[in-house]
Amino acid sequence: MSNRNSQQNKQAARERLRAERERQAKKDKTRRQLVVGGSVVAVLAVAAGIGVAATQLGGSGSKSSDSSWDAAAKQTLVEPANTAGKGGTDITVGDPKAKHTLEVYQDMRCPICSVFEQNVGGEIQKDVKAGTYKVTYHIGTFLDKNMGGTGSKNALSAIGAAVNVSPEAFVAYNQALYSKANHPEETQDKFADDDYLLKIAQQVPALKDNAEFKKNVTKGTFDKWALNVSDTFDKAKDVTGTPTLKLDGKKLTKGQGVPMTPADFESAVKEHL
């Protein structure tokens, strides 16, 4: 009897020990899961914080936030030198006394404007030098609204900094921004980055290492002006796309409405002169 009881007691003790080990193992597993889980949450929280900071700060020279442009609307207006019209919203190149006026409507993110400038821009400047007409540029930012981003506005502000140097600097910078090597796809908002705009400016002799130009770009001196220029562009009710060209108020059309070669352009001009 005593032997049987002893064996039963030993068996019961072993069962209690095994049960206790299992309970302890479960506790240890739970504790490890909590520690690992807490670490993951902490890592995710840090990562999220970094992501938020990156989103808020953007690139070193980025003005990609709409809020920064909301603030720009409240700035005191600074008009670039060498502009005309109410609020300096017209950029005119050539002899002011020229009998004829060519108006160019463009958006700096517009890919067709880029191709047009590459193909016909040189012909336009040749006519300007010959006194055939002066050119007034009207620049919009509708692609920012359509595609998202702020590159059209930011590039327009940089255009203001260029024309503030001289009309010639504007022409050269306009060509550089629209060049095949520099102009991004319209879905890529690269012009929202001041550093990218300044890099392109290094290709323009009048803007290369120009401290005043750089300051005006990075500080957004002409941001308010850019918004006003865009508003003026939007008021042109007969302009439904870019590039749009008018000679003495009459639209130049060739083919589908955009003279894409120098020969087509000159033919359209001659029809109106």
Secondary structure in CASP SS format (residue, H / E / C, confidence):
PFRMAT SS
TARGET T0000
AUTHOR 0000-0000-0000
METHOD secondary structure of the structure
MODEL  1
M C 1.00
S H 1.00
N H 1.00
R H 1.00
N H 1.00
S H 1.00
Q H 1.00
Q H 1.00
N H 1.00
K H 1.00
Q H 1.00
A H 1.00
A H 1.00
R H 1.00
E H 1.00
R H 1.00
L H 1.00
R H 1.00
A H 1.00
E H 1.00
R H 1.00
E H 1.00
R H 1.00
Q H 1.00
A H 1.00
K H 1.00
K H 1.00
D H 1.00
K H 1.00
T H 1.00
R H 1.00
R H 1.00
Q H 1.00
L H 1.00
V H 1.00
V H 1.00
G H 1.00
G H 1.00
S H 1.00
V H 1.00
V H 1.00
A H 1.00
V H 1.00
L H 1.00
A H 1.00
V H 1.00
A H 1.00
A H 1.00
G H 1.00
I H 1.00
G H 1.00
V H 1.00
A H 1.00
A H 1.00
T H 1.00
Q H 1.00
L H 1.00
G C 1.00
G C 1.00
S C 1.00
G C 1.00
S E 1.00
K C 1.00
S C 1.00
S C 1.00
D H 1.00
S H 1.00
S H 1.00
W H 1.00
D H 1.00
A H 1.00
A H 1.00
A C 1.00
K C 1.00
Q C 1.00
T C 1.00
L C 1.00
V C 1.00
E C 1.00
P C 1.00
A C 1.00
N C 1.00
T C 1.00
A E 1.00
G C 1.00
K H 1.00
G H 1.00
G H 1.00
T C 1.00
D E 1.00
I E 1.00
T E 1.00
V E 1.00
G C 1.00
D C 1.00
P C 1.00
K C 1.00
A C 1.00
K C 1.00
H C 1.00
T E 1.00
L E 1.00
E E 1.00
V E 1.00
Y E 1.00
Q E 1.00
D E 1.00
M C 1.00
R C 1.00
C C 1.00
P H 1.00
I H 1.00
C H 1.00
S H 1.00
V H 1.00
F H 1.00
E H 1.00
Q H 1.00
N H 1.00
V H 1.00
G H 1.00
G H 1.00
E H 1.00
I H 1.00
Q H 1.00
K H 1.00
D H 1.00
V H 1.00
K H 1.00
A H 1.00
G C 1.00
T C 1.00
Y C 1.00
K E 1.00
V E 1.00
T E 1.00
Y E 1.00
H E 1.00
I E 1.00
G E 1.00
T C 1.00
F H 1.00
L H 1.00
D H 1.00
K H 1.00
N H 1.00
M H 1.00
G C 1.00
G C 1.00
T C 1.00
G H 1.00
S H 1.00
K H 1.00
N H 1.00
A H 1.00
L H 1.00
S H 1.00
A H 1.00
I H 1.00
G H 1.00
A H 1.00
A H 1.00
V H 1.00
N H 1.00
V H 1.00
S C 1.00
P H 1.00
E H 1.00
A H 1.00
F H 1.00
V H 1.00
A H 1.00
Y H 1.00
N H 1.00
Q H 1.00
A H 1.00
L H 1.00
Y H 1.00
S C 1.00
K C 1.00
A C 1.00
N C 1.00
H C 1.00
P C 1.00
E C 1.00
E C 1.00
T C 1.00
Q C 1.00
D C 1.00
K H 1.00
F H 1.00
A H 1.00
D E 1.00
D H 1.00
D H 1.00
Y H 1.00
L H 1.00
L H 1.00
K H 1.00
I H 1.00
A H 1.00
Q C 1.00
Q C 1.00
V C 1.00
P C 1.00
A C 1.00
L C 1.00
K C 1.00
D C 1.00
N C 1.00
A H 1.00
E H 1.00
F H 1.00
K H 1.00
K H 1.00
N H 1.00
V H 1.00
T H 1.00
K C 1.00
G C 1.00
T C 1.00
F C 1.00
D H 1.00
K H 1.00
W H 1.00
A H 1.00
L H 1.00
N H 1.00
V H 1.00
S H 1.00
D H 1.00
T H 1.00
F H 1.00
D H 1.00
K C 1.00
A C 1.00
K C 1.00
D C 1.00
V C 1.00
T C 1.00
G C 1.00
T C 1.00
P C 1.00
T E 1.00
L E 1.00
K E 1.00
L E 1.00
D C 1.00
G C 1.00
K E 1.00
K E 1.00
L C 1.00
T C 1.00
K C 1.00
G C 1.00
Q C 1.00
G C 1.00
V C 1.00
P C 1.00
M C 1.00
T C 1.00
P H 1.00
A H 1.00
D H 1.00
F H 1.00
E H 1.00
S H 1.00
A H 1.00
V H 1.00
K H 1.00
E H 1.00
H H 1.00
L C 1.00
END
